[in-house]
């Protein structure tokens, strides 16, 4: 956990619900954060949209739970589980995946790109 105080990591559902777009990342190319969209619902569903390997936009569905350090995300069938350090940094959602940090900004309805398969308003 990169030396961050546990209190700073505390999230609640209201911190997550909505549609988010990547604005900055430590991931190396070819990952493009501005092409990564995440959706969180109040009932614990999480969707990730990304143009995977030139095959057009693909969407993956997960279930999420808030943990002390951030998020636990399980595949839709529950066969795979991933733990992410995650926290809010002002108006950004920050997540660490495989040691790389990515910052996401929540979108408002008037910023929604037409190609998104779904969109969720914040609570």
C-alpha positions as CSV (number, residue, x, y, z in Angstrom):
1,X,0.0,0.0,0.0
2,X,2.3,2.9,-1.0
3,X,2.5,4.4,2.5
4,X,-1.1,5.9,2.4
5,X,-2.9,6.2,5.7
6,X,-5.8,3.8,5.9
7,X,-8.2,6.6,6.8
8,X,-7.5,8.2,3.4
9,X,-8.5,5.0,1.7
10,X,-12.0,4.7,3.2
11,X,-14.6,4.7,0.5
12,X,-18.4,4.6,0.6
13,X,-20.9,3.8,-2.2
14,X,-21.6,7.5,-2.9
15,X,-17.9,7.9,-3.7
16,X,-18.1,5.3,-6.4
17,X,-21.6,5.4,-8.1
18,X,-21.4,6.9,-11.5
19,X,-19.4,6.7,-14.7
20,X,-15.7,7.4,-14.7
21,X,-13.0,8.0,-17.3
22,X,-9.3,7.6,-16.9
23,X,-7.3,10.9,-16.9
24,X,-3.8,9.8,-16.0
25,X,-2.0,6.5,-15.4
26,X,1.4,5.0,-14.6
27,X,0.6,2.0,-16.9
28,X,2.9,1.8,-19.9
29,X,1.8,2.1,-23.5
30,X,-0.3,0.9,-25.2
31,X,-2.8,1.4,-22.3
32,X,-4.7,4.7,-22.9
33,X,-6.4,6.0,-19.8
34,X,-8.8,8.3,-21.7
35,X,-10.2,5.2,-23.5
36,X,-11.0,3.4,-20.2
37,X,-14.5,3.9,-18.7
38,X,-15.7,2.4,-15.4
39,X,-19.2,2.3,-14.2
40,X,-20.3,1.6,-10.6
41,X,-23.9,1.1,-9.5
42,X,-25.4,1.4,-6.0
43,X,-26.2,-2.4,-5.9
44,X,-22.6,-3.5,-6.2
45,X,-22.2,-3.9,-9.9
46,X,-19.1,-2.7,-11.7
47,X,-18.5,-2.5,-15.5
48,X,-15.4,-1.7,-17.4
49,X,-15.4,-0.5,-21.0
50,X,-12.2,-0.5,-23.0
51,X,-11.2,-1.0,-26.7
52,X,-9.4,-4.3,-26.2
53,X,-6.7,-5.3,-28.7
54,X,-8.4,-3.4,-31.6
55,X,-11.5,-5.5,-31.4
56,X,-13.8,-2.5,-30.7
57,X,-15.1,-1.5,-27.3
58,X,-15.7,-4.4,-25.0
59,X,-17.4,-4.5,-21.6
60,X,-16.7,-6.6,-18.6
61,X,-19.0,-7.0,-15.7
62,X,-18.0,-7.5,-12.1
63,X,-19.4,-7.4,-8.5
64,X,-17.6,-5.0,-6.1
65,X,-17.4,-4.6,-2.4
66,X,-15.8,-1.8,-0.4
67,X,-12.9,-3.0,1.8
68,X,-10.7,-1.2,4.3
69,X,-8.1,-0.6,1.6
70,X,-10.3,0.0,-1.3
71,X,-12.2,-2.4,-3.5
72,X,-12.7,-6.2,-3.9
73,X,-13.9,-7.0,-7.4
74,X,-15.1,-10.4,-8.4
75,X,-15.9,-11.7,-11.9
76,X,-19.5,-12.0,-12.7
77,X,-19.3,-15.8,-12.1
78,X,-17.3,-15.3,-8.9
79,X,-14.4,-17.4,-10.2
80,X,-11.8,-14.6,-10.1
81,X,-11.3,-12.0,-7.4
82,X,-9.1,-8.9,-7.4
83,X,-8.2,-6.5,-4.6
84,X,-7.4,-2.9,-5.4
85,X,-6.1,-0.1,-3.2
86,X,-8.6,2.7,-4.0
87,X,-9.4,6.1,-2.6
88,X,-10.8,9.5,-3.5
89,X,-8.3,12.3,-4.1
90,X,-10.5,15.5,-4.3
91,X,-12.8,14.8,-7.3
92,X,-10.8,11.9,-8.6
93,X,-11.0,8.1,-7.9
94,X,-7.5,6.6,-7.6
95,X,-6.9,2.9,-8.1
96,X,-3.8,0.8,-7.9
97,X,-3.8,-2.3,-10.2
98,X,-0.7,-4.5,-10.4
99,X,1.4,-1.8,-8.9
100,X,0.3,0.9,-11.4
101,X,-1.8,3.9,-10.3
102,X,-4.6,5.3,-12.5
103,X,-6.7,8.4,-11.8
104,X,-10.3,8.6,-12.9
105,X,-12.7,11.5,-13.2
106,X,-16.5,11.1,-12.8
107,X,-18.5,12.2,-15.9
108,X,-21.6,14.3,-15.8
109,X,-24.5,13.4,-18.0
110,X,-23.7,16.2,-20.5
111,X,-20.1,14.8,-20.9
112,X,-21.3,11.3,-21.8
113,X,-19.7,10.1,-25.1
114,X,-22.3,8.6,-27.5
115,X,-20.4,5.3,-27.8
116,X,-20.7,4.4,-24.2
117,X,-22.8,1.3,-23.7
118,X,-24.2,2.5,-20.4
119,X,-24.0,5.5,-18.1
120,X,-24.8,6.0,-14.4
121,X,-25.4,9.3,-12.6
122,X,-23.8,9.9,-9.2
123,X,-25.9,9.5,-6.1
